[in-house]
Amino acid sequence: VTVGVYDPCTLSQHPGWPLRNLLVFLAKQWGSKVDVVEVLCFRDRTLQGNRSIQHSVVFQVKLPELPNNSVCPKSVGWEKNPKGALGPRMVNLSECMDPKR
């Protein structure tokens, strides 16, 4: 079984944090049926107008078997907003991106 994830990480041999959420999901859903998965961390980079996927990484991961009745662990990458709901954190960078400043 091969799964793919768009990987924002720039470290040469290590995947980024979004992969953790996918692996927990896979272990929760199919950990009892699938022992090892091949992971493609797809990295699409552009440097001086040239696109490259040469930084992409492929490796194998052994999934842990989680009990069927276990609660799914919390995911990472989300924060509570002022209303207490989970969501992505947004930052307005328009002022610091203004070339006049």
The first five atom37 places (N, CA, C, CB, O) and aatype in JSON, in Angstrom:
{
  "aatype": [19, 16, 19, 7, 19, 18, 3, 14, 4, 16, 10, 15, 5, 8, 14, 7, 17, 14, 10, 1, 2, 10, 10, 19, 13, 10, 0, 11, 5, 17, 7, 15, 11, 19, 3, 19, 19, 6, 19, 10, 4, 13, 1, 3, 1, 16, 10, 5, 7, 2, 1, 15, 9, 5, 8, 15, 19, 19, 13, 5, 19, 11, 10, 14, 6, 10, 14, 2, 2, 15, 19, 4, 14, 11, 15, 19, 7, 17, 6, 11, 2, 14, 11, 7, 0, 10, 7, 14, 1, 12, 19, 2, 10, 15, 6, 4, 12, 3, 14, 11, 1],
  "atom_mask": [
    [1, 1, 1, 1, 1],
    [1, 1, 1, 1, 1],
    [1, 1, 1, 1, 1],
    [1, 1, 1, 0, 1],
    [1, 1, 1, 1, 1],
    [1, 1, 1, 1, 1],
    [1, 1, 1, 1, 1],
    [1, 1, 1, 1, 1],
    [1, 1, 1, 1, 1],
    [1, 1, 1, 1, 1],
    [1, 1, 1, 1, 1],
    [1, 1, 1, 1, 1],
    [1, 1, 1, 1, 1],
    [1, 1, 1, 1, 1],
    [1, 1, 1, 1, 1],
    [1, 1, 1, 0, 1],
    [1, 1, 1, 1, 1],
    [1, 1, 1, 1, 1],
    [1, 1, 1, 1, 1],
    [1, 1, 1, 1, 1],
    [1, 1, 1, 1, 1],
    [1, 1, 1, 1, 1],
    [1, 1, 1, 1, 1],
    [1, 1, 1, 1, 1],
    [1, 1, 1, 1, 1],
    [1, 1, 1, 1, 1],
    [1, 1, 1, 1, 1],
    [1, 1, 1, 1, 1],
    [1, 1, 1, 1, 1],
    [1, 1, 1, 1, 1],
    [1, 1, 1, 0, 1],
    [1, 1, 1, 1, 1],
    [1, 1, 1, 1, 1],
    [1, 1, 1, 1, 1],
    [1, 1, 1, 1, 1],
    [1, 1, 1, 1, 1],
    [1, 1, 1, 1, 1],
    [1, 1, 1, 1, 1],
    [1, 1, 1, 1, 1],
    [1, 1, 1, 1, 1],
    [1, 1, 1, 1, 1],
    [1, 1, 1, 1, 1],
    [1, 1, 1, 1, 1],
    [1, 1, 1, 1, 1],
    [1, 1, 1, 1, 1],
    [1, 1, 1, 1, 1],
    [1, 1, 1, 1, 1],
    [1, 1, 1, 1, 1],
    [1, 1, 1, 0, 1],
    [1, 1, 1, 1, 1],
    [1, 1, 1, 1, 1],
    [1, 1, 1, 1, 1],
    [1, 1, 1, 1, 1],
    [1, 1, 1, 1, 1],
    [1, 1, 1, 1, 1],
    [1, 1, 1, 1, 1],
    [1, 1, 1, 1, 1],
    [1, 1, 1, 1, 1],
    [1, 1, 1, 1, 1],
    [1, 1, 1, 1, 1],
    [1, 1, 1, 1, 1],
    [1, 1, 1, 1, 1],
    [1, 1, 1, 1, 1],
    [1, 1, 1, 1, 1],
    [1, 1, 1, 1, 1],
    [1, 1, 1, 1, 1],
    [1, 1, 1, 1, 1],
    [1, 1, 1, 1, 1],
    [1, 1, 1, 1, 1],
    [1, 1, 1, 1, 1],
    [1, 1, 1, 1, 1],
    [1, 1, 1, 1, 1],
    [1, 1, 1, 1, 1],
    [1, 1, 1, 1, 1],
    [1, 1, 1, 1, 1],
    [1, 1, 1, 1, 1],
    [1, 1, 1, 0, 1],
    [1, 1, 1, 1, 1],
    [1, 1, 1, 1, 1],
    [1, 1, 1, 1, 1],
    [1, 1, 1, 1, 1],
    [1, 1, 1, 1, 1],
    [1, 1, 1, 1, 1],
    [1, 1, 1, 0, 1],
    [1, 1, 1, 1, 1],
    [1, 1, 1, 1, 1],
    [1, 1, 1, 0, 1],
    [1, 1, 1, 1, 1],
    [1, 1, 1, 1, 1],
    [1, 1, 1, 1, 1],
    [1, 1, 1, 1, 1],
    [1, 1, 1, 1, 1],
    [1, 1, 1, 1, 1],
    [1, 1, 1, 1, 1],
    [1, 1, 1, 1, 1],
    [1, 1, 1, 1, 1],
    [1, 1, 1, 1, 1],
    [1, 1, 1, 1, 1],
    [1, 1, 1, 1, 1],
    [1, 1, 1, 1, 1],
    [1, 1, 1, 1, 1]
  ],
  "atom_positions": [
    [[0.85, -1.17, 0.0], [0.0, 0.0, 0.0], [0.9, 1.23, 0.0], [-0.97, 0.0, 1.22], [1.81, 1.34, 0.81]],
    [[0.62, 2.15, -0.92], [1.36, 3.41, -0.98], [0.4, 4.56, -0.76], [2.1, 3.56, -2.34], [-0.67, 4.61, -1.36]],
    [[0.79, 5.48, 0.11], [0.01, 6.69, 0.35], [0.89, 7.89, 0.05], [-0.54, 6.74, 1.82], [2.12, 7.83, 0.16]],
    [[0.26, 8.98, -0.33], [1.01, 10.19, -0.62], [0.49, 11.36, 0.18], [0.0, 0.0, 0.0], [-0.69, 11.44, 0.5]],
    [[1.39, 12.26, 0.49], [1.04, 13.47, 1.22], [1.86, 14.62, 0.65], [1.28, 13.31, 2.77], [3.05, 14.45, 0.34]],
    [[1.23, 15.78, 0.5], [1.97, 16.96, 0.08], [2.76, 17.42, 1.29], [1.02, 18.1, -0.47], [2.18, 17.73, 2.33]],
    [[4.06, 17.47, 1.17], [4.95, 17.72, 2.31], [5.6, 19.1, 2.23], [6.02, 16.63, 2.39], [6.38, 19.35, 1.31]],
    [[5.3, 20.0, 3.16], [5.89, 21.33, 3.14], [7.28, 21.4, 3.77], [5.0, 22.29, 3.85], [7.93, 22.45, 3.74]],
    [[7.76, 20.29, 4.34], [9.04, 20.3, 5.05], [10.21, 20.49, 4.09], [9.22, 18.98, 5.84], [10.2, 20.0, 2.96]],
    [[11.22, 21.22, 4.56], [12.42, 21.45, 3.74], [13.61, 20.62, 4.2], [12.78, 22.92, 3.77], [14.68, 20.7, 3.6]],
    [[13.45, 19.82, 5.26], [14.54, 18.95, 5.71], [14.69, 17.8, 4.73], [14.26, 18.41, 7.15], [13.7, 17.22, 4.3]],
    [[15.91, 17.47, 4.37], [16.15, 16.52, 3.28], [15.64, 15.11, 3.56], [17.61, 16.46, 2.99], [15.12, 14.47, 2.64]],
    [[15.77, 14.61, 4.77], [15.41, 13.22, 5.06], [14.27, 13.05, 6.04], [16.59, 12.51, 5.58], [14.02, 11.94, 6.5]],
    [[13.56, 14.13, 6.36], [12.5, 14.04, 7.37], [11.21, 14.64, 6.83], [12.92, 14.75, 8.66], [11.24, 15.69, 6.18]],
    [[10.08, 13.98, 7.1], [8.8, 14.52, 6.65], [8.32, 15.64, 7.57], [7.76, 13.42, 6.58], [8.81, 15.78, 8.69]],
    [[7.38, 16.41, 7.09], [6.78, 17.49, 7.87], [5.68, 16.97, 8.78], [0.0, 0.0, 0.0], [5.3, 15.81, 8.7]],
    [[5.17, 17.85, 9.64], [4.19, 17.45, 10.64], [2.86, 16.98, 10.06], [3.94, 18.58, 11.55], [2.2, 16.19, 10.74]],
    [[2.39, 17.4, 8.88], [1.1, 16.91, 8.4], [1.05, 15.39, 8.24], [0.76, 17.56, 7.08], [-0.03, 14.8, 8.31]],
    [[2.2, 14.76, 8.03], [2.22, 13.31, 7.88], [1.77, 12.6, 9.15], [3.62, 12.84, 7.49], [1.17, 11.53, 9.07]],
    [[2.04, 13.17, 10.31], [1.63, 12.52, 11.57], [0.13, 12.3, 11.61], [2.06, 13.37, 12.77], [-0.33, 11.22, 12.0]],
    [[-0.64, 13.31, 11.21], [-2.09, 13.17, 11.22], [-2.55, 12.06, 10.28], [-2.76, 14.49, 10.84], [-3.44, 11.28, 10.63]],
    [[-1.96, 11.98, 9.1], [-2.32, 10.94, 8.14], [-1.98, 9.55, 8.69], [-1.61, 11.17, 6.8], [-2.77, 8.62, 8.55]],
    [[-0.81, 9.4, 9.29], [-0.4, 8.1, 9.82], [-1.29, 7.64, 10.97], [1.04, 8.14, 10.28], [-1.59, 6.45, 11.07]],
    [[-1.71, 8.55, 11.82], [-2.63, 8.18, 12.91], [-3.97, 7.73, 12.32], [-2.84, 9.36, 13.89], [-4.55, 6.75, 12.78]],
    [[-4.44, 8.45, 11.31], [-5.68, 8.06, 10.65], [-5.56, 6.67, 10.03], [-6.06, 9.09, 9.58], [-6.45, 5.83, 10.2]],
    [[-4.47, 6.43, 9.32], [-4.27, 5.12, 8.7], [-4.19, 4.01, 9.74], [-2.99, 5.13, 7.86], [-4.78, 2.94, 9.55]],
    [[-3.48, 4.26, 10.83], [-3.36, 3.26, 11.9], [-4.73, 2.99, 12.53], [-2.36, 3.72, 12.97], [-5.06, 1.85, 12.83]],
    [[-5.51, 4.03, 12.73], [-6.84, 3.89, 13.34], [-7.78, 3.11, 12.42], [-7.44, 5.28, 13.65], [-8.51, 2.22, 12.87]],
    [[-7.77, 3.45, 11.12], [-8.7, 2.84, 10.18], [-8.26, 1.46, 9.7], [-8.88, 3.74, 9.0], [-9.08, 0.55, 9.6]],
    [[-6.96, 1.29, 9.39], [-6.5, 0.08, 8.73], [-5.31, -0.59, 9.41], [-6.15, 0.39, 7.33], [-4.72, -1.51, 8.84]],
    [[-4.93, -0.15, 10.6], [-3.76, -0.72, 11.28], [-3.86, -2.21, 11.52], [0.0, 0.0, 0.0], [-2.84, -2.89, 11.55]],
    [[-5.08, -2.74, 11.69], [-5.23, -4.18, 11.93], [-5.14, -4.98, 10.63], [-6.56, -4.46, 12.62], [-4.94, -6.19, 10.67]],
    [[-5.3, -4.3, 9.48], [-5.29, -4.99, 8.19], [-4.01, -4.76, 7.4], [-6.47, -4.56, 7.36], [-3.6, -5.6, 6.59]],
    [[-3.37, -3.62, 7.62], [-2.16, -3.25, 6.88], [-1.02, -3.08, 7.87], [-2.38, -1.94, 6.04], [-1.12, -2.29, 8.81]],
    [[0.05, -3.81, 7.66], [1.18, -3.76, 8.58], [2.14, -2.63, 8.25], [1.92, -5.09, 8.57], [2.55, -1.88, 9.13]],
    [[2.5, -2.51, 6.97], [3.49, -1.53, 6.53], [2.92, -0.75, 5.35], [4.83, -2.22, 6.14], [2.3, -1.33, 4.45]],
    [[3.12, 0.56, 5.34], [2.73, 1.37, 4.2], [3.95, 2.09, 3.66], [1.62, 2.39, 4.59], [4.86, 2.47, 4.4]],
    [[3.96, 2.26, 2.37], [4.99, 3.06, 1.73], [4.44, 4.49, 1.65], [5.37, 2.51, 0.29], [3.3, 4.69, 1.24]],
    [[5.24, 5.46, 2.05], [4.81, 6.86, 2.1], [5.6, 7.66, 1.07], [5.0, 7.45, 3.53], [6.83, 7.62, 1.03]],
    [[4.87, 8.39, 0.26], [5.49, 9.34, -0.67], [5.23, 10.73, -0.13], [4.93, 9.18, -2.14], [4.09, 11.19, -0.11]],
    [[6.27, 11.41, 0.3], [6.19, 12.81, 0.72], [6.52, 13.64, -0.5], [7.16, 13.13, 1.94], [7.69, 13.84, -0.84]],
    [[5.48, 14.13, -1.16], [5.64, 14.88, -2.4], [6.03, 16.31, -2.08], [4.34, 14.85, -3.24], [5.33, 17.01, -1.34]],
    [[7.14, 16.75, -2.63], [7.65, 18.1, -2.41], [7.83, 18.79, -3.75], [8.99, 18.08, -1.62], [8.7, 18.41, -4.54]],
    [[7.03, 19.78, -4.0], [7.07, 20.54, -5.24], [7.75, 21.86, -4.93], [5.63, 20.75, -5.85], [7.17, 22.72, -4.27]],
    [[8.96, 22.04, -5.41], [9.74, 23.24, -5.11], [9.95, 24.06, -6.38], [11.11, 22.87, -4.49], [10.08, 23.51, -7.48]],
    [[9.97, 25.37, -6.22], [10.28, 26.27, -7.33], [11.43, 27.15, -6.91], [9.04, 27.12, -7.75], [11.37, 27.82, -5.87]],
    [[12.49, 27.16, -7.71], [13.66, 27.99, -7.43], [14.05, 28.7, -8.72], [14.84, 27.14, -6.86], [14.37, 28.06, -9.72]],
    [[14.02, 29.99, -8.68], [14.36, 30.83, -9.84], [13.56, 30.43, -11.08], [15.86, 30.74, -10.14], [14.09, 30.37, -12.19]],
    [[12.28, 30.15, -10.87], [11.39, 29.82, -11.97], [11.42, 28.37, -12.42], [0.0, 0.0, 0.0], [10.66, 28.0, -13.32]],
    [[12.27, 27.55, -11.83], [12.36, 26.14, -12.21], [11.69, 25.27, -11.15], [13.84, 25.71, -12.41], [12.06, 25.3, -9.98]],
    [[10.7, 24.48, -11.58], [10.01, 23.57, -10.66], [10.76, 22.25, -10.6], [8.54, 23.34, -11.1], [11.31, 21.78, -11.59]],
    [[10.76, 21.65, -9.4], [11.43, 20.38, -9.2], [10.72, 19.56, -8.14], [12.9, 20.6, -8.81], [10.25, 20.1, -7.14]],
    [[10.64, 18.26, -8.36], [10.11, 17.34, -7.35], [11.23, 16.44, -6.82], [8.96, 16.49, -7.93], [10.96, 15.44, -6.15]],
    [[12.46, 16.79, -7.12], [13.61, 15.97, -6.73], [13.8, 15.88, -5.22], [14.86, 16.52, -7.37], [14.51, 14.99, -4.75]],
    [[13.19, 16.78, -4.46], [13.33, 16.76, -3.0], [12.31, 15.83, -2.34], [13.16, 18.17, -2.45], [12.34, 15.65, -1.12]],
    [[11.43, 15.23, -3.14], [10.43, 14.31, -2.6], [11.13, 13.12, -1.96], [9.45, 13.85, -3.7], [12.23, 12.74, -2.36]],
    [[10.47, 12.52, -0.96], [11.06, 11.42, -0.2], [10.07, 10.25, -0.2], [11.4, 11.86, 1.26], [8.87, 10.46, -0.06]],
    [[10.57, 9.03, -0.35], [9.76, 7.81, -0.27], [10.38, 6.9, 0.78], [9.67, 7.08, -1.66], [11.59, 6.67, 0.78]],
    [[9.55, 6.39, 1.7], [10.04, 5.49, 2.74], [8.9, 4.62, 3.23], [10.68, 6.29, 3.92], [7.74, 4.84, 2.85]],
    [[9.21, 3.64, 4.06], [8.19, 2.74, 4.6], [7.99, 3.0, 6.09], [8.59, 1.27, 4.37], [8.92, 3.35, 6.81]],
    [[6.74, 2.82, 6.52], [6.38, 3.02, 7.92], [5.58, 1.81, 8.39], [5.56, 4.34, 8.12], [4.65, 1.37, 7.71]],
    [[5.93, 1.28, 9.57], [5.15, 0.21, 10.18], [4.06, 0.86, 11.03], [6.06, -0.75, 11.04], [4.35, 1.63, 11.94]],
    [[2.82, 0.53, 10.71], [1.7, 1.11, 11.44], [1.47, 0.36, 12.74], [0.43, 1.09, 10.59], [1.53, -0.87, 12.77]],
    [[1.21, 1.09, 13.83], [0.86, 0.39, 15.08], [-0.59, -0.09, 14.97], [1.05, 1.33, 16.32], [-1.4, 0.51, 14.27]],
    [[-0.91, -1.15, 15.67], [-2.29, -1.62, 15.7], [-2.99, -0.98, 16.89], [-2.36, -3.19, 15.78], [-2.65, -1.25, 18.05]],
    [[-3.94, -0.13, 16.61], [-4.7, 0.55, 17.66], [-5.98, -0.24, 17.94], [-5.04, 2.01, 17.25], [-6.59, -0.76, 17.0]],
    [[-6.4, -0.35, 19.2], [-7.66, -1.05, 19.5], [-8.84, -0.38, 18.8], [-7.89, -1.09, 21.04], [-8.88, 0.85, 18.66]],
    [[-9.81, -1.19, 18.36], [-10.98, -0.65, 17.66], [-11.78, 0.33, 18.5], [-11.88, -1.78, 17.22], [-12.37, 1.26, 17.96]],
    [[-11.8, 0.12, 19.8], [-12.62, 0.99, 20.67], [-11.84, 2.18, 21.21], [-13.17, 0.18, 21.82], [-12.38, 2.95, 22.01]],
    [[-10.6, 2.35, 20.79], [-9.8, 3.46, 21.32], [-10.26, 4.78, 20.71], [-8.3, 3.22, 21.03], [-10.75, 4.83, 19.58]],
    [[-10.08, 5.83, 21.48], [-10.41, 7.17, 21.01], [-9.28, 7.63, 20.09], [-10.61, 8.17, 22.2], [-8.11, 7.45, 20.4]],
    [[-9.66, 8.23, 18.98], [-8.65, 8.71, 18.04], [-7.86, 9.85, 18.69], [-9.31, 9.19, 16.7], [-8.46, 10.8, 19.2]],
    [[-6.54, 9.78, 18.67], [-5.73, 10.86, 19.26], [-5.99, 12.19, 18.57], [-4.24, 10.52, 19.17], [-6.38, 12.23, 17.4]],
    [[-5.79, 13.26, 19.3], [-6.0, 14.59, 18.73], [-4.96, 14.85, 17.65], [-5.92, 15.68, 19.83], [-3.81, 14.41, 17.74]],
    [[-5.39, 15.57, 16.63], [-4.47, 15.91, 15.55], [-3.68, 17.15, 15.92], [-5.24, 16.13, 14.23], [-4.02, 17.86, 16.87]],
    [[-2.63, 17.4, 15.16], [-1.82, 18.59, 15.38], [-2.03, 19.54, 14.22], [-0.31, 18.22, 15.53], [-2.48, 19.14, 13.14]],
    [[-1.71, 20.81, 14.44], [-1.81, 21.78, 13.37], [-3.0, 22.7, 13.47], [0.0, 0.0, 0.0], [-3.17, 23.59, 12.63]],
    [[-3.83, 22.52, 14.49], [-5.0, 23.37, 14.67], [-4.91, 24.05, 16.03], [-6.31, 22.55, 14.55], [-4.33, 23.52, 16.97]],
    [[-5.49, 25.23, 16.11], [-5.53, 25.97, 17.37], [-6.95, 26.43, 17.62], [-4.56, 27.18, 17.34], [-7.74, 26.58, 16.69]],
    [[-7.27, 26.66, 18.88], [-8.6, 27.18, 19.2], [-8.64, 28.67, 18.88], [-8.95, 26.94, 20.7], [-7.72, 29.42, 19.2]],
    [[-9.72, 29.08, 18.23], [-9.91, 30.51, 17.94], [-10.57, 31.18, 19.14], [-10.76, 30.71, 16.65], [-10.88, 30.51, 20.12]],
    [[-10.79, 32.49, 19.08], [-11.39, 33.18, 20.23], [-12.74, 32.62, 20.67], [-11.56, 34.64, 19.91], [-13.13, 32.78, 21.82]],
    [[-13.46, 31.95, 19.76], [-14.75, 31.35, 20.11], [-14.61, 29.93, 20.65], [-15.67, 31.35, 18.9], [-15.6, 29.3, 21.02]],
    [[-13.37, 29.41, 20.7], [-13.12, 28.09, 21.23], [-13.21, 26.97, 20.21], [0.0, 0.0, 0.0], [-13.07, 25.8, 20.56]],
    [[-13.45, 27.3, 18.94], [-13.52, 26.28, 17.89], [-12.12, 26.04, 17.32], [-14.5, 26.72, 16.77], [-11.31, 26.96, 17.23]],
    [[-11.85, 24.78, 16.94], [-10.56, 24.45, 16.35], [-10.53, 24.87, 14.89], [-10.27, 22.94, 16.48], [-11.51, 24.73, 14.17]],
    [[-9.38, 25.39, 14.46], [-9.21, 25.81, 13.08], [-7.79, 26.26, 12.84], [0.0, 0.0, 0.0], [-7.0, 26.35, 13.78]],
    [[-7.46, 26.55, 11.58], [-6.11, 27.02, 11.28], [-5.91, 28.43, 11.8], [-5.84, 26.97, 9.77], [-6.86, 29.22, 11.86]],
    [[-4.72, 28.74, 12.17], [-4.41, 30.1, 12.62], [-4.05, 30.94, 11.42], [-3.26, 30.1, 13.67], [-3.21, 30.56, 10.61]],
    [[-4.7, 32.08, 11.3], [-4.48, 32.96, 10.16], [-3.73, 34.21, 10.64], [-5.83, 33.33, 9.48], [-4.01, 34.74, 11.71]],
    [[-2.8, 34.66, 9.82], [-2.03, 35.85, 10.13], [-2.07, 36.77, 8.91], [-0.55, 35.5, 10.54], [-1.83, 36.32, 7.79]],
    [[-2.36, 38.03, 9.14], [-2.39, 39.0, 8.05], [-1.0, 39.62, 7.92], [-3.48, 40.09, 8.31], [-0.57, 40.38, 8.79]],
    [[-0.32, 39.29, 6.84], [1.04, 39.81, 6.61], [1.06, 40.96, 5.61], [1.94, 38.69, 6.12], [2.13, 41.38, 5.17]],
    [[-0.1, 41.48, 5.25], [-0.15, 42.48, 4.19], [0.64, 43.75, 4.54], [-1.59, 42.85, 3.9], [1.27, 44.34, 3.66]],
    [[0.63, 44.16, 5.8], [1.37, 45.37, 6.16], [2.89, 45.18, 6.03], [1.02, 45.78, 7.59], [3.59, 46.06, 5.54]],
    [[3.38, 44.03, 6.47], [4.84, 43.83, 6.39], [5.29, 43.45, 4.98], [5.28, 42.75, 7.39], [6.49, 43.46, 4.69]],
    [[4.36, 43.12, 4.1], [4.7, 42.79, 2.72], [4.62, 44.01, 1.81], [3.78, 41.7, 2.2], [4.97, 43.94, 0.63]],
    [[4.17, 45.13, 2.36], [4.02, 46.35, 1.57], [5.4, 46.88, 1.21], [3.2, 47.41, 2.35], [6.16, 47.23, 2.11]],
    [[5.75, 46.97, -0.1], [7.09, 47.41, -0.49], [7.38, 48.86, -0.12], [7.26, 47.24, -1.98], [8.55, 49.25, -0.04]],
    [[6.36, 49.66, 0.11], [6.57, 51.06, 0.51], [7.06, 51.18, 1.95], [5.27, 51.85, 0.34], [7.64, 52.2, 2.33]],
    [[6.82, 50.16, 2.75], [7.27, 50.19, 4.15], [8.62, 49.54, 4.25], [6.26, 49.49, 5.08], [9.18, 49.46, 5.34]]
  ]
}
